[in-house]
Amino acid sequence: MYNICLLLFSLVLIVPLDFDITSKVSRLKGILRIGPHNKDVLSIIIGSLLGDAHAEKRAGGLGTRINFYQEAVHVEYLYSLHKLLSNLGYCNPKIPVVTSRLGKKGKLRQIVRFRTWTYTSFNWIHELWYKNNIKQVPSNIAEYLTPLALAIWIMDDGSKVGKGLKFSTNSFSYNECLILVKALNDNFNLKASVQSAGSHEQYVIYIWKESMNDLRNIVSPYIIPEMKYKII
């Protein structure tokens, strides 16, 4: 059993072995950064895309990069992702800094973010997730929803509600949420339902309290200590 930090020992490098990762990978052109990518890295990306991350297709179509974003209150979670991916050569090793920006109604928000290098071998992820540059849940999401991806999704966008858990899937349509509920049931036998988020055509997914013990058993090995409160 291992947590997200210990995945460092099981992942494969995606740059030539004679490269100094921390100093040379950034000099590679995106078209030269190729896979294959380890399943765990892809699970981290998929789980993050179900939350606040987004895939960005670079101008000219020469590659795609993944942008990770969190409110500063969850900085330790983002730092854990950054440490993992930077040690594997997927992004700049410089530690992300907390910055401020204006949110809705002029509210000042503290955020932290980083992004991967650009890879042509990430283009398929953008094509799978985006239609007319709008992020949508892939119809075959169940193929990619691993226990690690589920844990990342929880840490990224889940919240404890009563004795259950809520995913803030506000940006996804009702039908997309149904696809996710089916994937949760098919892959993990978790009972969940789609409910209104309180705004027009916005929805959230609830994991029933009856399934929380099963959920904990599935994702606990991957949840960092700072995020354990979401599944207790």
N, C-alpha and C positions, 0 to 999 in steps of 0.2 A: 504494500500500500504506500502511496506517496502523494505529496501535495504538489501544487503547481510549481514550486521552486525546485523540487527534486526532479522534475521532468528534464532538467538540464542534462542529466546523465543518460537519458534514453533517446534523445533526439539526434538526428544526423545533421551534419553541416551541409549547406547548400551552396558553398563556394569552393573553389579548388583548394586542396589541402595545403598547397604551398603559398597561400595567401595569408598575410597578417590581417585577420578579420577586422580588428578595431581601426586599422589605418588605411586599408586598401580597398575594402569592399565598396566604399562610397565612391571610388574612382571608376568603378565599372559602369559602363553604359547599361541602361535598363534592358536593352535587347540581349545583353550578354549574361544577365542574371536569370538563370533558368533553374527548374526543379531537377528531379522530383522533390516534393516537399513531404516531410514526415507527417503521418496521420494526425499526431498530436498538435502540430502547428496548425494544420488545417482546421482541427476541432476548435482551437482557440479563436481562429478567425471567424468561423461559422457562428460560434456562440456569441462573439462580440458583435457581429452584424445583426444578430437578433436583438441586440441592445442598441447602444448609442454609436457604435463604430460605423464607418461608411467606407466603401471602396471607391477610389477616385481613378478614373481612366485618364491618363496623361494625354496632353495634346499630341496629335500625330499618331495616336494609337500604338505607341511603342512600349506600353506597359501600364500596369495598374499598381497603385499603392494603397495600403489600408491605413485609415486614420482612426486612432483611438482617442476617446474623449470621456472625461468624467468630471463631475463637480469635485471641488477641492476636498470636500469632506471624505471622499473615497480615494484620497491620494495614495494610500498604502497599497490599495488594490492595483491602481494603474502603475505604480512603481514596480510591483511584482511582475506584471506583464512586460514592462519595459526591460527589466533586468533579464528575464528569460529570453526575450526576442533579440535584445542587443548582444547577449553572450553567444547567441547562435548566428550572429552576423546579419540579422534581418533589419536592423535599424541603427541609427546613430547612437553610440554609447553615452552621449551626453545626457545626464539626468534631466528629465522634463522639469520645468519650473511652473509654479502656480502663477497664473495671470488673471487679470480682471477684464470683464467686458460687460456692456449693458445688455440686459435681457429685456423681457416684455415689461411694458409700462415703466421703462427707465430704471428697473431694478438692477443694481450692481451685483454681478455674479463672479465668484472665484472658481476658476476652472484649471484643469491640467490636461495636457494632451501631447501626443507624439504620433509619428507616422512611420511606416516601414519604408525601406527603399522601394524603388519601382522595379517590378518584375514582369516580363512578358508572360511568365508562367502563372501570373495572377489574373491574366485577362479573362480566363474562363469563369473566375469567381464573379467578376463584374458582369459578364454576360448572363450568368445564372441568376443574379440578384436584381438586376436593374432593367427596367423597361422605360424608354423615353427619359432616362436619367432619374427615374424614381425607384427607390428601393422597395422591392416586393418580396414576399416570402416565396421561395421556389416551391413548385408543386411537389418536388421530390425531396423536400427537406428531411424526411425521415431517413434517407440514405446517409445523411451527414450529422444527424443529431445523436452523437455519442454521449456517454456519461460525462466526459470532460467538457464537451460543448454545452451540455445542460448546466454543468456547474458554472461555467463562464457566463452563461446567460443569466443565471441566478445572481451572481456577484455583480454583473453589469447592470441589470435592469429589474431584478426581483426585489420584493419587499414583503416582510412578514405582516400578515393581516389576520388578527385573531389567532386561531389555531391552524390556519392555512398559509398559503403563499400566493402573492399576486405578481404577475408579469405586466409591466406597463407597456402594452402593445398598441398604444394609442395611434401610432402612425400606420398601422396595418388595417386592412379592411376586415369586415366581418368574416368573409370567406377565407381570407388568409389565416385568421385566428382559428377557424375551424380546422384548417389543414394542420396547424400546430397542435391543437388538442388531439387530433387523431394520431399524430406522430408520437405524442407523449404516451398515449394509450397503447399504440402498437409496439413501440420500442421498449417501454418500461412498465407497462400495465398501470400507469398513473391515471387516476380519475381527475378530470379537469373540466371546466366549463367556461364559455365566453359570456361576459356580462358588459353592460354599458359602462363606459367610463364617466358618464354624467354629461358629456358634451355630444353634439350632433355627430353621428357616424364615427365615434371614437369608442374603442373597446379594450377591455383588459381580460386576461386569462387568470382564472383562479384554480389553484391546485387544492383539491378537497382535503380536509383534515384527515379523512380516512386513509389518504395516500401519503401523508407526511412521513411516517416511519419508513416506508419504502423509498421515498425521495431521499431521506437522510442517508440511508444505507448506500444509495447509488452515488451520491455526490460528495459525501463527507471526505473521502480521501483527497479531493482536489480543492476544497474550500480553504482559503487562507484564514488564519485565526481572527483577523479583523472583520471577516464576513460571516463567521459562524452564527452570529445572532440572527441571521435571516432564516436559518433552518432549525433553530432550537425550538 
